[in-house]
Amino acid sequence: MPATLDEVHLRHLRELCARRVMIDDEGLRLGDTYVMFFAESALMAEHAAALLGGQHEAHVLEIGLGLGVFAQQIAPLRPARYTAVEPHPAVVDLVAPRVREHLPCPVVVVVEPWQVLDLEPESIDAIMYDTWPPDGQADADFASFVERVAIRVLRPGGRFSFFHSGTQLPKSRADVLDRFFADWSVMKVTIPANRLPSGWTKPTGDFLVPCARKGVQ
Ligand SMILES: C[S@@+](CC[C@H](N)C(=O)[O-])C[C@H]1O[C@@H](n2cnc3c(N)ncnc32)[C@H](O)[C@@H]1O
């Protein structure tokens, strides 16, 4: 069952969708904030490998299309279908054509927030979660997404990954993974300082690439 959108999320989404979308040589800006950089390609390639390595013809779901960097990284892994969920219509208009051109499979873009998503149960092999929640809501949204969406739409044995800046996974995230998945692991990835673009807005060049697997029972 889809989660609901409370007043905090409705206000955040209204404000998000009112932001002007700009793509330049460095990345994607929503209003005056860079939210994704082309310099994150190698990081997104690691997420793609963790999610799709050894899986053929995977049905992939990404929450937050953004700049389409992750989407482009799955191309060599020959997915069977890519579905992106992205509420900002101008992000979709600017980015989806490039993703469609790049991927060797059908591309579906749902122009909605994930909270109203209603996908077939057990229809997805791999999920990448990389969104922009309201301030102070990131952990609650993450837990809600895993419980209400990820576990329902992943097929048994399906994989889940998410964007994580820094070198430590907070206990709250680890607890959610422990509770809902059969097993999980994390890998460290660093974008070297000399590769960070001048407009870099993220707290560090260090990241974790988590990968959790849904149980088969
Ligand atoms: C950091 S970007 C994603 C970058 C993307 N992974 C890539 O590789 O380019 C975050 C995206 O999440 C979108 N977003 C914000 N709230 C969302 C929601 N409730 N559901 C889905 N996407 C959302 C934003 O509009 C933004 O495009």
The ligand as a Gaussian input file, in Angstrom:
#p B3LYP/6-31G(d) Opt

LIG

0 1
 C       20.320000      13.448000      -5.849000
 S       19.070000      13.443000      -7.052000
 C       19.159000      11.810000      -7.717000
 C       20.388000      11.606000      -8.553000
 C       20.343000      10.340000      -9.399000
 N       20.508000       9.166000      -8.564000
 C       21.407000      10.345000     -10.469000
 O       22.140000       9.338000     -10.567000
 O       21.540000      11.332000     -11.197000
 C       17.600000      13.384000      -6.086000
 C       16.347000      13.436000      -6.922000
 O       15.253000      13.004000      -6.089000
 C       14.103000      13.686000      -6.512000
 N       13.074000      13.578000      -5.461000
 C       12.801000      14.448000      -4.457000
 N       11.763000      13.990000      -3.724000
 C       11.373000      12.812000      -4.273000
 C       10.337000      11.869000      -3.980000
 N        9.512000      12.045000      -2.935000
 N       10.209000      10.776000      -4.768000
 C       11.065000      10.568000      -5.806000
 N       12.059000      11.429000      -6.132000
 C       12.208000      12.538000      -5.381000
 C       14.625000      15.104000      -6.760000
 O       13.728000      15.872000      -7.536000
 C       15.955000      14.821000      -7.427000
 O       15.839000      14.815000      -8.835000

